[in-house]
Amino acid sequence: MLQDQIVSQLRKYEVPYEKFVMGAKFQHLLLHQDLTAVSYDEEKGIADFLEYLMRTNDWEGIYEGDYIIGAKKDKMTIMLKLGGQIEWAMAPTARLQEVDRAYLDFIQSIMSELSSRGQILISVGAQPKTAAKDIQVVPMALNEALLASLKDDEAATELLKTAAKSVITLSYAHSDDFEKKLNVVQLISPVLAAIFDNVPLRAAAEVTEPCANQGLINKAKSQLFREARAVAKDSFKYQDYANYAANMPVVAVAAGEGLVAKDGLAVSAYEGKEVSEDEAEAVLNMVQSDIKITPDGIEISVVDALPYPLNMAYMALLKGIFSHKEHMDDIVDSFKELTEIQLMELKRAVCNEGLEAKFGEGTLLDYAKDLYFMVMPTMEPLEQHYIQPLDMVLFKGAIPKKVLARQLMK
């Protein structure tokens, strides 16, 4: 049964509580100097960039058929997302310093090459100039199946083609820990999206509304983009998540070395057959919600792609919250009067008012400051400096999109 195999996978992903780790996946856009998208197969395009890493920096290529779709080296992996977004990933670790050092080494290793190409690798939440219809899709079978299933879903298609995210994974130790962390992530997702709003331009037009990518998620029609209703239930453990994932659209199933498009729900596609670990993992991977489960744990992609050092500040904030049970308890308590409907309304409100959206007796900005003051004193002394860039955002109004907008206009 599909749900049973998914539960087995969720148990397989567990990490002992005292060995809590986080993974980082920082997405980027490769652009020409005029801020238009570099396509996959153009001369000195994205494919050639990956091949450059293999030729000169000892990366090992990752292929689907004849097409290069990523590269790996040591604990780092680069994978291409559907619209050519370049996702740099670091294996889960307990130390922010390890992520920091590896990321900066990678960026520094490619700067001179990008300069010679007349290109820039930018951390921004959406393609600033190139419209979704003009984005070349990375040639992968799953990408083609996804787009075919979303042909009438404009918002979902735009997200997949143009959006870039800061993706963090959190380990969990057991079903109760899974439940608590999933609940807390869902509760604070609106404030995280508002703090790190970073979509100043889209399709050559200035974006004036806050949290533009969250707005697209709100508009997406496909069930694939709907998050698990962990907040709505008194209990939400492995079996509940398995039922949620199994009742997602299946889109495609493995057939030999390829994929075959499918209609209907995953649970129906696998009904009456023994489900392998790979098939269960594929069903989990098909979920496109900005909060989902992967082999690295609970994956959070509610935040736009961020430039350094804000990407590390975001990671530090999450580490400060999720490595302390008392902080998670305080967050749950602060949201205890909020119903599921009110939480959905808050996700819509941040798309109109950003950090000024009303929350409790104040605003989300007030609550964001409370989170900062809660986390800062409990962080390890060697890691406290990572969270300090949030001071500029929360207390001096330097919202990422405003800062980047000035830079892009130049």
For each residue, the residues with C-beta under 8 A, 3 or more apart:
1: 4 5 275
2: 5 6 242 246 266 267 270 271 275 279 280 283
3: 6 7 239 242 243 246 267
4: 1 7 8 242 275
5: 1 2 8 9 275 276 277 279 280
6: 2 3 9 10 238 241 242 245 246 280 283 284
7: 3 4 10 11 238 239 242
8: 4 5 11 12 277 280
9: 5 6 12 13 277 280 281 284
10: 6 7 13 14 175 178 238 241 242 293
11: 7 8 14 238
12: 8 9 277 295
13: 9 10 172 293 294 295 296 297
14: 10 11 171 172 173 174
15: 19 20 21 92 171 172 173 297
16: 19 173
17: 20 173 174 177
18:
19: 15 16 94 171
20: 15 17 94 170 171 173 322 323
21: 15 92 93 94 171 297
22: 92 93 94 168 169 170 171 315 318 319 322
23: 89 90 91 92 93 168 169 296 297
24: 89 90 99 103 167 168 169 311 315
25: 87 88 89 90 165 166 167 168 169
26: 87 88 89 103 123 166 167 305 306 311
27: 81 85 86 87 88 123 164 165 166 167 305
28: 85 86 87 88 121 122 123 164 305
29: 37 84 85 86 121 122 123 124 127 128 164 305
30: 37 38 46 49 84 86 119 120 121
31: 35 36 37 38 119 120 121 122 128 129
32: 35 36 37 38 118 119 120
33: 118 119 120
34: 129
35: 31 32 128 129 201 408
36: 31 32 129 130
37: 29 30 31 32 83 84 127 129 130 134 135 136
38: 30 31 32 42 44 45 46 49 84 119
39: 42 45 46 84 135 136
40: 45 46 47 80 84 136 137 138 139
41: 45 46 47 136
42: 38 39 45
43: 48
44: 38 48 49 117 119
45: 38 39 40 41 42 48 49
46: 30 38 39 40 41 49 50 80 84 86 138
47: 40 41 50 51 67 68
48: 43 44 45 51 52
49: 30 38 44 45 46 52 53 86
50: 46 47 53 54 59 61 68 70 71 78 80
51: 47 48 54 55 61 68
52: 48 49 55 56 57 113
53: 49 50 56 57 59 71 73 78 110
54: 50 51 57 58 59 60 61 71
55: 51 52
56: 52 53 113
57: 52 53 54 73 109 110
58: 54 73
59: 50 53 54 71 72 73 78
60: 54 71 72 73
61: 50 51 54 68 70 71
62: 68 69 70 71 72 77 79
63: 66 67 68 69
64: 67 69 139 140 141
65:
66: 63
67: 47 63 64 138 139 140
68: 47 50 51 61 62 63 71
69: 62 63 64 79 80 138 140
70: 50 61 62 77 78 79 80
71: 50 53 54 59 60 61 62 68 77 78
72: 59 60 62 76 77 78
73: 53 57 58 59 60 76
74: 102
75: 90 91 93 102
76: 72 73 88 89 90 91 102 106
77: 62 70 71 72 88 89 91
78: 50 53 59 70 71 72 86 87 88 89
79: 62 69 70 87 89
80: 40 46 50 69 70 84 85 86 87 138
81: 27 84 85 86 87 138 160 164
82: 85 137 138 140 143 146 147 160 161
83: 37 127 132 135 137 138 160 161 162 163
84: 29 30 37 38 39 40 46 80 81 135 136 137 138
85: 27 28 29 80 81 82 163 164
86: 27 28 29 30 46 49 78 80 81 121
87: 25 26 27 28 78 79 80 81 167
88: 25 26 27 28 76 77 78 103 106
89: 23 24 25 26 76 77 78 79
90: 23 24 25 75 76 93 98 99 102 103
91: 23 75 76 77
92: 15 21 22 23 169 171 296 297
93: 21 22 23 75 90 98 99
94: 19 20 21 22
95: 98 99
96: 99 100 312 315 316 319 383 386
97: 100 101 382 383
98: 90 93 95 101 102
99: 24 90 93 95 96 102 103 312 315
100: 96 97 103 104 312 386
101: 97 98 104 105
102: 74 75 76 90 98 99 105 106
103: 24 26 88 90 99 100 106 107 308 311 312
104: 100 101 107 108 308
105: 101 102 108 109
106: 76 88 102 103 109 110
107: 103 104 110 111 121 308
108: 104 105 111
109: 57 105 106
110: 53 57 106 107 113 114 121
111: 107 108 114 115
112: 115 116
113: 52 56 110 116 117
114: 110 111 117 119 120 121
115: 111 112 118
116: 112 113
117: 44 113 114
118: 32 33 115
119: 30 31 32 33 38 44 114
120: 30 31 32 33 114
121: 28 29 30 31 86 107 110 114
122: 28 29 31 307
123: 26 27 28 29 164 166 198 305 306 307 308 311
124: 29 128 164 198 199 200 304 305 307 404 408
125: 163 164 165 197 198 199 212 213 304 305 401
126: 162 163 164 199 201 202 207 212 213 304
127: 29 37 83 130 131 132 135 161 162 202 203
128: 29 31 35 124 200 201 202 204 408
129: 31 34 35 36 37 201 203 204
130: 36 37 127 134 135 162 203
131: 127 134 135 162 203 204
132: 83 127 135 157 158 161 162 203
133:
134: 37 130 131
135: 37 39 83 84 127 130 131 132 161 162
136: 37 39 40 41 84
137: 40 82 83 84 143 144 147 161
138: 40 46 67 69 80 81 82 83 84 143
139: 40 64 67 143 144
140: 64 67 69 82 143 144
141: 64 144 145 252 258 259
142: 145 146 251 252 259
143: 82 137 138 139 140 146 147
144: 137 139 140 141 147 148
145: 141 142 148 149 251 252 259 261
146: 82 142 143 149 150 160 251 288
147: 82 137 143 144 150 151 157 160
148: 144 145 151 261
149: 145 146 222 224 249 251 261
150: 146 147 153 156 157 160 222
151: 147 148 157
152: 221
153: 150 156 157 220 221 222
154: 157 158 219
155: 158 159 216 217 219 220 221
156: 150 153 159 160 216 220 221 222 224 225 288
157: 132 147 150 151 153 154 160 161
158: 132 154 155 161 162 163 216
159: 155 156 162 163 213 216 217 220 225
160: 81 82 83 146 147 150 156 157 163 288
161: 82 83 127 132 135 137 157 158
162: 83 126 127 130 131 132 135 158 159 202 203
163: 83 85 125 126 158 159 160 213 216 304
164: 27 28 29 81 85 123 124 125 126 304 305
165: 25 27 125 213 290 301 302 303 304 305
166: 25 26 27 123 196 301 303 304 305 306 311 314
167: 24 25 26 27 87 299 300 301
168: 22 23 24 25 299 300 303 314 315 318
169: 22 23 24 25 92 294 296 297 298 299 300
170: 20 22 181 185 297 298 300 318 322
171: 14 15 19 20 21 22 92 296 297
172: 13 14 15 177 178 181 297 298
173: 14 15 16 17 20 177
174: 14 17 177 178
175: 10 178 179 237 238
176: 179 180 237
177: 17 172 173 174 180 181
178: 10 172 174 175 181 182 237 238 241 298
179: 175 176 182 183 230 235 236 237
180: 176 177 183 184 325 328 332
181: 170 172 177 178 184 185 298 322 328
182: 178 179 185 186 228 230 236 241 291 298
183: 179 180 186 187 230 231 236 332
184: 180 181 187 188 321 322 328 331 332
185: 170 181 182 188 189 291 298 300
186: 182 183 189 227 228 230 231 291 343
187: 183 184 231 331 332 335 338 343
188: 184 185 191 192 321 331 371
189: 185 186 192 193 290 291 300 302 347
190: 193 194 214 343 346 347 349 350 357 364
191: 188 194 195 350 355 359 364 367 368 371
192: 188 189 195 196 300 302 303 314
193: 189 190 196 197 211 213 214 302 303 304 347 350
194: 190 191 197 210 211 350 354 355 357 364 365 368
195: 191 192 303 355 368 390 393 394
196: 166 192 193 303 304 306 310 314 393 400
197: 125 193 194 210 211 212 304 354 399 400 401
198: 123 124 125 304 305 306 400 401 404
199: 124 125 126 202 207 211 212 213 304 401
200: 124 128 206 207 401 402 404 405 408
201: 35 126 128 129 204 205 206 207 405 408
202: 126 127 128 162 199 205 207 212
203: 127 129 130 131 132 162
204: 128 129 131 201
205: 201 202
206: 200 201 405
207: 126 199 200 201 202 212 401
208:
209: 212 215 351 352
210: 194 197 350 351 352 353 354 355
211: 193 194 197 199 214 215 350 351 354
212: 125 126 197 199 202 207 209 215 216 351
213: 125 126 159 163 165 193 199 216 217 304
214: 190 193 211 217 218 302 347 350 351
215: 209 211 212 218 219 351
216: 155 156 158 159 163 212 213 219 220
217: 155 159 213 214 220 225 290
218: 214 215 347 348 351
219: 154 155 215 216
220: 153 155 156 159 216 217 225
221: 152 153 155 156
222: 149 150 153 156 225 249 288
223: 226 248 249
224: 149 156 248 249 251 286 287 288 289
225: 156 159 217 220 222 288 289 290
226: 223 289
227: 186 230 289 290 291 292
228: 182 186 236 240 241 244 289 291
229: 232 233 236 244 340
230: 179 182 183 186 227 233 236 240
231: 183 186 187 340 343
232: 229 340
233: 229 230 236 240
234:
235: 179 240
236: 179 182 183 228 229 230 233 240 241
237: 175 176 178 179 240 241
238: 6 7 10 11 175 178 241 242
239: 3 7 242 243
240: 228 230 233 235 236 237 243 244
241: 6 10 178 182 228 236 237 238 244 245 293
242: 2 3 4 6 7 10 238 239 245 246
243: 3 239 240 246 247
244: 228 229 240 241 247 248
245: 6 241 242 248 266 283 284 287 293
246: 2 3 6 242 243 265 266 267 283
247: 243 244 265 266 267
248: 223 224 244 245 265 266 283 286 287
249: 149 222 223 224 263 264 265 266 286
250: 253 262 263 264 265 266 268 269 283 286
251: 142 145 146 149 224 261 262 286
252: 141 142 145 259 260 261 262 286
253: 250 259 260 262 269 270 279 282
254: 258 259 260 278 279 282
255: 258 259 260
256:
257:
258: 141 254 255
259: 141 142 145 252 253 254 255
260: 252 253 254 255
261: 145 148 149 251 252
262: 250 251 252 253 269
263: 249 250
264: 249 250 268 269
265: 246 247 248 249 250 268 269
266: 2 245 246 247 248 249 250 269 270 283 286
267: 2 3 246 247 270 271
268: 250 264 265 271
269: 250 253 262 264 265 266
270: 2 253 266 267 273 275 279 283
271: 2 267 268
272:
273: 270
274:
275: 1 2 4 5 270 279 280
276: 5 279 280
277: 5 8 9 12 280 281
278: 254 281 282
279: 2 5 253 254 270 275 276 282 283
280: 2 5 6 8 9 275 276 277 283 284
281: 9 277 278 284 285 295
282: 253 254 278 279 285 286
283: 2 6 245 246 248 250 266 270 279 280 286
284: 6 9 245 280 281 287 292 293 294
285: 281 282 294
286: 224 248 249 250 251 252 266 282 283
287: 224 245 248 284 292 293
288: 146 156 160 222 224 225 292
289: 224 225 226 227 228 292
290: 165 189 217 225 227 300 301 302
291: 182 185 186 189 227 228 298 299 300 301 302
292: 227 284 287 288 289 298 299 301
293: 10 13 241 245 284 287 297 298 299
294: 13 169 284 285 297 299
295: 12 13 281
296: 13 23 92 169 171 299
297: 13 15 21 23 92 169 170 171 172 293 294
298: 169 170 172 178 181 182 185 291 292 293
299: 167 168 169 291 292 293 294 296
300: 167 168 169 170 185 189 192 290 291 303 318
301: 165 166 167 290 291 292
302: 165 189 192 193 214 290 291
303: 165 166 168 192 193 195 196 300 306 314
304: 124 125 126 163 164 165 166 193 196 197 198 199 213 400 401
305: 26 27 28 29 123 124 125 164 165 166 198 311
306: 26 123 166 196 198 303 310 311 314 400
307: 122 123 124 310 311 400 404
308: 103 104 107 123 311 312
309: 312 313 386 389
310: 196 306 307 313 314 389 393 400
311: 24 26 103 123 166 305 306 307 308 314 315
312: 96 99 100 103 308 309 315 316 386 389
313: 309 310 316 317 386 387 388 389 390
314: 166 168 192 196 303 306 310 311 317 318
315: 22 24 96 99 168 311 312 318 319 386
316: 96 312 313 319 320 375 379 383 386 387
317: 313 314 320 321 371 372 375 387 390
318: 22 168 170 300 314 315 321 322
319: 22 96 315 316 322 323 379 383
320: 316 317 323 324 327 374 375 376 378 379 387
321: 184 188 317 318 324 327 328 331 371 375
322: 20 22 170 181 184 318 319 327 328
323: 20 319 320
324: 320 321 327 328 378
325: 180 328 329
326: 329 330
327: 320 321 322 324 330 331 374 375 378
328: 180 181 184 321 322 324 325 331 332
329: 325 326 332 333
330: 326 327 333 334 374
331: 184 187 188 321 327 328 334 335 371
332: 180 183 184 187 328 329 335 336
333: 329 330 336
334: 330 331 360 367 370
335: 187 331 332 338 343
336: 332 333
337: 360
338: 187 335 342 343 346
339: 342 343
340: 229 231 232 343 344
341: 344 345
342: 338 339 345 346
343: 186 187 190 231 335 338 339 340 346 347
344: 340 341 347 348
345: 341 342 348 349
346: 190 338 342 343 349 350 357 359 364
347: 189 190 193 214 218 343 344 350 351
348: 218 344 345 351 352
349: 190 345 346 352 353 357 358
350: 190 191 193 194 210 211 214 346 347 353 354 355 357 364
351: 209 210 211 212 214 215 218 347 348
352: 209 210 348 349 357
353: 210 349 350 356 357 358
354: 194 197 210 211 350 357 364 399
355: 191 194 195 210 350 363 364 365 368 399
356: 353 363 364 365
357: 190 194 346 349 350 352 353 354 363 364
358: 349 353 362 363 364
359: 191 346 362 363 364 366 367
360: 334 337 367
361:
362: 358 359 365 366 367
363: 355 356 357 358 359 366 367
364: 190 191 194 346 350 354 355 356 357 358 359 367 368
365: 194 355 356 362 368 369 394
366: 359 362 363 369 370
367: 191 334 359 360 362 363 364 370 371
368: 191 194 195 355 364 365 371 372 394
369: 365 366 372 373 394 395
370: 334 366 367 373 374
371: 188 191 317 321 331 367 368 374 375
372: 317 368 369 375 376 387 390 391 394
373: 369 370 376 377
374: 320 327 330 370 371 378
375: 316 317 320 321 327 371 372 378 379 387
376: 320 372 373 379 384 387
377: 373
378: 320 324 327 374 375
379: 316 319 320 375 376 383 384 387
380: 383 384
381: 384
382: 97
383: 96 97 316 319 379 380 386 387
384: 376 379 380 381 387 388
385: 388
386: 96 100 309 312 313 315 316 383 389
387: 313 316 317 320 372 375 376 379 383 384 390
388: 313 384 385 391
389: 309 310 312 313 386 392 393
390: 195 313 317 372 387 393 394
391: 372 388 394 395 396
392: 389 395 396 398
393: 195 196 310 389 390 396 397 398 399 400
394: 195 365 368 369 372 390 391
395: 369 391 392
396: 391 392 393
397: 393 402
398: 392 393 402 403
399: 197 354 355 393 402 403
400: 196 197 198 304 306 307 310 393 403 404
401: 125 197 198 199 200 207 304 404 405
402: 200 397 398 399 405 406
403: 398 399 400 406 407
404: 124 198 200 307 400 401 407 408
405: 200 201 206 401 402 408 409
406: 402 403 409 410
407: 403 404 410
408: 35 124 128 200 201 404 405
409: 405 406
410: 406 407
